[in-house]
């Protein structure tokens, strides 16, 4: 009986590890920022993991695809991948996000380009770890 319990626990552990690994490998987005708009939260060159399919909340940091949105590629906080990180400061009734950089003086954000709507494909994911 103890041997069967140990085998079941081992199989459960391995299944969990493999499941998390598959989820992170196939669904998590690894991105390295190149700007200073999110300092000190995310420093220039620091990398983050974000997960799509999570509904953003006020206070979350989200990854935005600038190729699909109104972001200007000439600005200094435009990531080399075409993605930038910003903090959600407000959500309107339609679910669109008002985003700002933590380093307000060095951030090109919703104060410049307005609301970002996730259904437009601009919000790549919610940052879960840096």
RONU-778215 format. One record per atom (N, C-alpha, C): x, y, z; residue in three letters. Coordinates in steps of 0.2 Angstrom, whole numbers, padded with zeros to 4 digits, always signed. Layout:
// RONU-778215
XYZala
...
END
This chain:
// RONU-778215
+0004-0006+0000unk
+0000+0000+0000unk
+0004+0006+0000unk
+0010+0006+0004unk
+0014+0012+0004unk
+0018+0013-0002unk
+0019+0008-0005unk
+0023+0008-0012unk
+0018+0011-0017unk
+0012+0009-0017unk
+0007+0012-0022unk
+0006+0019-0021unk
+0006+0021-0015unk
+0005+0028-0013unk
+0011+0032-0016unk
+0017+0030-0014unk
+0023+0033-0017unk
+0023+0033-0024unk
+0021+0028-0028unk
+0021+0028-0035unk
+0016+0034-0038unk
+0010+0034-0034unk
+0005+0039-0036unk
+0008+0046-0035unk
+0011+0047-0029unk
+0014+0054-0028unk
+0019+0056-0033unk
+0023+0051-0035unk
+0029+0052-0040unk
+0026+0054-0046unk
+0021+0050-0049unk
+0017+0051-0055unk
+0014+0058-0055unk
+0011+0060-0049unk
+0007+0066-0049unk
+0012+0072-0049unk
+0018+0071-0046unk
+0023+0076-0046unk
+0026+0077-0053unk
+0028+0072-0056unk
+0031+0072-0063unk
+0026+0075-0068unk
+0019+0073-0067unk
+0014+0076-0071unk
+0013+0084-0070unk
+0014+0086-0064unk
+0013+0093-0063unk
+0019+0097-0066unk
+0025+0094-0065unk
+0031+0097-0067unk
+0031+0098-0075unk
+0029+0092-0078unk
+0029+0092-0085unk
+0023+0097-0088unk
+0018+0097-0084unk
+0012+0102-0086unk
+0014+0109-0086unk
+0017+0111-0080unk
+0020+0118-0079unk
+0025+0119-0085unk
+0029+0115-0086unk
+0035+0116-0091unk
+0032+0117-0098unk
+0027+0113-0100unk
+0023+0113-0106unk
+0020+0120-0107unk
+0016+0122-0101unk
+0013+0128-0102unk
+0017+0134-0103unk
+0023+0134-0099unk
+0028+0140-0099unk
+0031+0140-0106unk
+0033+0134-0109unk
+0036+0133-0115unk
+0032+0135-0121unk
+0025+0133-0121unk
+0021+0135-0126unk
+0017+0141-0126unk
+0015+0144-0120unk
+0011+0149-0119unk
+0014+0155-0116unk
+0019+0155-0112unk
+0023+0160-0109unk
+0027+0164-0114unk
+0027+0171-0113unk
+0031+0175-0118unk
+0036+0178-0114unk
+0042+0177-0116unk
+0048+0179-0113unk
+0051+0185-0117unk
+0051+0191-0114unk
+0053+0197-0118unk
+0058+0201-0114unk
+0062+0204-0117unk
+0068+0209-0114unk
+0066+0216-0116unk
+0065+0220-0112unk
+0064+0227-0113unk
+0070+0231-0115unk
+0070+0236-0119unk
+0076+0240-0120unk
+0075+0247-0118unk
+0069+0249-0115unk
+0068+0256-0113unk
+0069+0257-0106unk
+0068+0263-0104unk
+0068+0265-0097unk
+0061+0267-0094unk
+0056+0266-0098unk
+0049+0269-0096unk
+0046+0265-0090unk
+0049+0259-0088unk
+0046+0256-0082unk
+0051+0255-0076unk
+0056+0259-0077unk
+0061+0259-0071unk
+0057+0263-0065unk
+0059+0260-0059unk
+0063+0255-0057unk
+0060+0248-0057unk
+0054+0247-0059unk
+0051+0241-0058unk
+0054+0236-0063unk
+0055+0238-0069unk
+0059+0234-0074unk
+0064+0238-0077unk
+0070+0236-0076unk
+0076+0240-0078unk
+0077+0239-0085unk
+0081+0244-0088unk
+0083+0243-0095unk
+0087+0236-0096unk
+0084+0232-0101unk
+0088+0226-0103unk
+0085+0220-0099unk
+0081+0221-0093unk
+0079+0216-0089unk
+0073+0212-0093unk
+0073+0206-0092unk
+0068+0201-0096unk
+0062+0200-0091unk
+0057+0199-0094unk
+0051+0197-0091unk
+0047+0191-0094unk
+0043+0187-0090unk
+0039+0182-0092unk
+0032+0185-0092unk
+0028+0184-0097unk
+0021+0186-0097unk
+0016+0180-0099unk
+0010+0180-0097unk
+0006+0175-0099unk
+0000+0178-0102unk
-0002+0175-0108unk
-0008+0178-0112unk
-0014+0174-0108unk
-0020+0176-0110unk
-0026+0173-0108unk
-0028+0175-0101unk
-0024+0179-0097unk
-0025+0182-0091unk
-0028+0189-0092unk
-0034+0190-0089unk
-0037+0197-0090unk
-0034+0202-0085unk
-0031+0207-0088unk
-0028+0212-0085unk
-0032+0216-0080unk
-0029+0218-0074unk
-0032+0222-0069unk
-0028+0228-0068unk
-0031+0233-0065unk
-0028+0239-0063unk
-0022+0237-0058unk
-0016+0240-0060unk
-0010+0239-0056unk
-0005+0233-0060unk
-0008+0229-0064unk
-0004+0224-0068unk
+0000+0227-0073unk
+0006+0224-0074unk
+0010+0226-0079unk
+0009+0222-0085unk
+0008+0225-0091unk
+0006+0221-0097unk
+0011+0222-0102unk
+0012+0217-0107unk
+0016+0218-0113unk
+0011+0220-0119unk
+0013+0225-0122unk
+0010+0228-0128unk
+0014+0227-0134unk
+0010+0224-0139unk
+0013+0223-0146unk
+0013+0230-0150unk
+0018+0233-0150unk
+0018+0240-0154unk
+0017+0239-0161unk
+0018+0234-0164unk
+0017+0233-0171unk
+0010+0233-0173unk
+0006+0231-0168unk
-0001+0230-0169unk
-0005+0236-0166unk
-0002+0241-0163unk
-0005+0246-0159unk
-0003+0253-0162unk
-0005+0258-0158unk
-0003+0265-0160unk
+0004+0267-0158unk
+0008+0263-0155unk
+0014+0265-0152unk
+0019+0268-0158unk
+0023+0272-0156unk
+0027+0275-0161unk
+0034+0272-0160unk
+0037+0268-0166unk
+0043+0264-0165unk
+0049+0269-0164unk
+0048+0275-0165unk
+0054+0280-0164unk
+0056+0282-0157unk
+0051+0280-0153unk
+0052+0282-0146unk
+0057+0277-0142unk
+0061+0280-0137unk
+0066+0277-0134unk
+0064+0271-0130unk
+0057+0270-0128unk
+0055+0264-0124unk
+0052+0259-0129unk
+0053+0259-0135unk
+0051+0254-0140unk
+0056+0248-0139unk
+0053+0242-0138unk
+0057+0236-0137unk
+0060+0234-0144unk
+0066+0231-0143unk
+0068+0228-0150unk
+0064+0222-0153unk
+0060+0219-0148unk
+0055+0214-0151unk
+0049+0217-0154unk
+0048+0224-0153unk
+0042+0227-0155unk
+0037+0227-0150unk
+0039+0225-0144unk
+0034+0225-0138unk
+0037+0229-0132unk
+0033+0232-0128unk
+0034+0236-0123unk
+0030+0234-0117unk
+0033+0236-0111unk
+0029+0234-0105unk
+0026+0241-0102unk
+0020+0241-0099unk
+0017+0247-0096unk
+0012+0244-0091unk
+0011+0249-0086unk
+0007+0247-0080unk
+0000+0249-0082unk
-0005+0245-0080unk
-0012+0247-0081unk
-0015+0252-0076unk
-0017+0258-0078unk
-0019+0262-0073unk
-0027+0263-0072unk
-0030+0261-0078unk
-0037+0262-0078unk
-0040+0257-0083unk
-0046+0255-0082unk
-0050+0250-0087unk
-0056+0253-0088unk
-0058+0255-0095unk
-0065+0258-0096unk
-0070+0252-0096unk
-0076+0254-0098unk
-0082+0250-0098unk
-0081+0245-0104unk
-0078+0246-0109unk
-0077+0242-0115unk
-0071+0237-0114unk
-0068+0238-0108unk
-0062+0233-0107unk
-0055+0236-0109unk
-0055+0242-0112unk
-0049+0245-0115unk
-0045+0247-0109unk
-0038+0247-0110unk
-0034+0249-0104unk
-0030+0255-0105unk
-0030+0259-0100unk
-0026+0265-0100unk
-0019+0263-0096unk
-0014+0264-0100unk
-0007+0261-0098unk
-0002+0267-0097unk
+0002+0267-0092unk
+0007+0271-0091unk
+0014+0268-0089unk
+0019+0271-0091unk
+0026+0269-0088unk
+0027+0271-0081unk
+0030+0267-0077unk
+0032+0269-0070unk
+0036+0275-0070unk
+0040+0276-0074unk
+0045+0281-0075unk
+0042+0287-0080unk
+0037+0290-0077unk
+0033+0295-0081unk
+0036+0300-0085unk
+0042+0302-0083unk
+0046+0307-0087unk
+0049+0304-0093unk
+0050+0298-0093unk
+0053+0294-0099unk
+0048+0289-0102unk
+0042+0291-0102unk
+0037+0286-0105unk
+0033+0288-0110unk
+0032+0285-0116unk
+0027+0286-0121unk
+0022+0281-0120unk
+0016+0284-0118unk
+0011+0279-0115unk
+0004+0281-0117unk
-0001+0279-0114unk
-0008+0281-0115unk
-0009+0289-0115unk
-0005+0292-0112unk
-0006+0300-0112unk
-0004+0302-0119unk
-0001+0298-0123unk
+0001+0300-0130unk
-0004+0297-0135unk
-0005+0290-0134unk
-0008+0287-0139unk
-0015+0284-0137unk
-0017+0286-0131unk
-0024+0284-0129unk
-0025+0277-0126unk
-0031+0275-0126unk
-0033+0268-0124unk
-0031+0262-0128unk
-0029+0257-0125unk
-0027+0251-0128unk
-0032+0245-0127unk
-0035+0243-0132unk
-0040+0238-0132unk
-0037+0231-0133unk
-0038+0226-0128unk
-0035+0219-0129unk
-0038+0216-0135unk
-0044+0217-0137unk
-0047+0213-0143unk
-0044+0215-0149unk
-0040+0221-0149unk
-0036+0223-0155unk
-0030+0219-0156unk
-0028+0215-0152unk
-0022+0210-0152unk
-0016+0214-0150unk
-0017+0220-0146unk
-0011+0224-0144unk
-0009+0221-0137unk
-0013+0219-0133unk
-0010+0216-0127unk
-0008+0209-0127unk
-0002+0208-0127unk
+0001+0201-0128unk
+0000+0197-0121unk
+0001+0200-0115unk
+0000+0196-0109unk
+0001+0200-0103unk
+0000+0197-0098unk
+0001+0200-0091unk
+0008+0198-0088unk
+0012+0202-0086unk
+0019+0200-0083unk
+0018+0197-0077unk
+0021+0191-0076unk
+0020+0187-0070unk
+0026+0187-0066unk
+0032+0188-0069unk
+0039+0187-0066unk
+0044+0191-0070unk
+0048+0194-0067unk
+0054+0197-0070unk
+0060+0194-0069unk
END
